Amino acid sequence: MNITLLLSTFVTVFLAELGDKTQLATVAISGTSDRPLAVFLGSSSALVIASLIGAVAGGSLSAVIPADWLQLLASIGFLVIGLRLLWPMLKTDGSIIPEQD
């Protein structure tokens, strides 16, 4: 096992999940329950399965598509998501549109 890869993956996913929808959902569910262990086991199991699906899919794709192309596609995907989130906040003149209630 590559300990450097293990630690790098752990730190990356741990930091990415802080304040994420998954963590907020876990806090909300735990706040309405008196069984935090059950909430922990349920949410951590879901994260493990989702990560397993991602790892298997990535491993399968890397057998067909070169790693450089996968990294490029992932980068473009994140760029598109970021632009889609920012686009509605910008006017055509570049100023920020005030939030509407």
C-alpha positions in Angstrom: 0.0 0.0 0.0 1.3 3.5 -0.9 1.1 5.4 2.4 1.7 8.8 0.7 -1.2 8.2 -1.7 -3.4 7.1 1.2 -2.6 10.2 3.3 -2.9 12.5 0.3 -6.3 11.1 -0.5 -7.5 11.3 3.1 -6.4 14.9 3.6 -7.9 16.0 0.2 -11.3 14.3 0.9 -11.4 15.4 4.5 -10.8 19.0 3.7 -13.3 18.9 0.8 -16.0 17.4 3.0 -15.8 20.1 5.7 -18.9 22.2 5.5 -20.1 20.1 2.5 -23.7 19.1 2.0 -23.0 15.7 3.4 -21.7 17.1 6.7 -24.5 19.5 7.0 -27.1 16.8 6.3 -25.4 14.6 9.0 -25.5 17.5 11.5 -29.2 18.1 10.7 -30.1 14.4 11.0 -28.1 14.0 14.2 -29.7 17.1 15.7 -33.2 15.5 15.3 -32.1 12.1 16.7 -30.9 10.9 20.1 -28.8 8.2 18.3 -25.6 9.9 17.0 -23.8 6.5 16.6 -26.5 5.3 14.1 -26.3 8.6 12.2 -22.5 8.3 12.1 -22.6 4.7 10.9 -25.2 5.6 8.2 -23.5 8.7 6.9 -20.0 7.1 7.0 -21.3 4.0 5.2 -22.8 6.2 2.5 -19.6 8.1 2.0 -17.6 4.8 1.8 -19.9 3.4 -0.8 -19.9 6.6 -2.8 -16.1 6.7 -2.6 -15.9 3.1 -3.7 -18.1 3.8 -6.7 -15.8 6.8 -7.6 -12.6 4.8 -7.2 -13.9 1.8 -9.2 -15.2 4.1 -12.0 -12.0 6.0 -12.1 -9.9 2.9 -12.2 -12.1 1.4 -15.0 -11.9 4.6 -17.0 -8.2 4.8 -16.6 -7.9 1.5 -18.3 -9.6 3.0 -21.4 -8.7 6.7 -21.2 -5.2 8.0 -20.5 -4.8 9.6 -17.0 -3.9 13.0 -18.6 -7.2 13.0 -20.4 -9.1 12.1 -17.2 -7.4 14.9 -15.3 -8.3 17.3 -18.2 -11.9 16.2 -18.2 -12.2 16.5 -14.4 -10.6 20.0 -14.6 -13.0 21.1 -17.3 -15.9 19.6 -15.4 -15.0 21.6 -12.2 -14.5 24.7 -14.3 -17.9 24.3 -15.9 -19.6 23.8 -12.5 -17.8 26.9 -11.1 -18.8 29.1 -14.1 -22.4 27.9 -13.9 -22.5 28.9 -10.2 -20.9 32.3 -10.8 -22.7 33.2 -14.1 -26.0 34.3 -12.6 -24.3 36.6 -10.2 -22.6 38.7 -12.9 -24.2 41.4 -15.1 -23.0 41.9 -18.6 -21.0 44.9 -17.5 -19.1 42.7 -14.9 -20.7 44.2 -11.8 -22.2 42.0 -9.1 -26.0 41.7 -9.2 -27.5 42.4 -5.7 -29.2 39.5 -4.1 -33.0 39.5 -4.4 -35.2 38.3 -1.5 
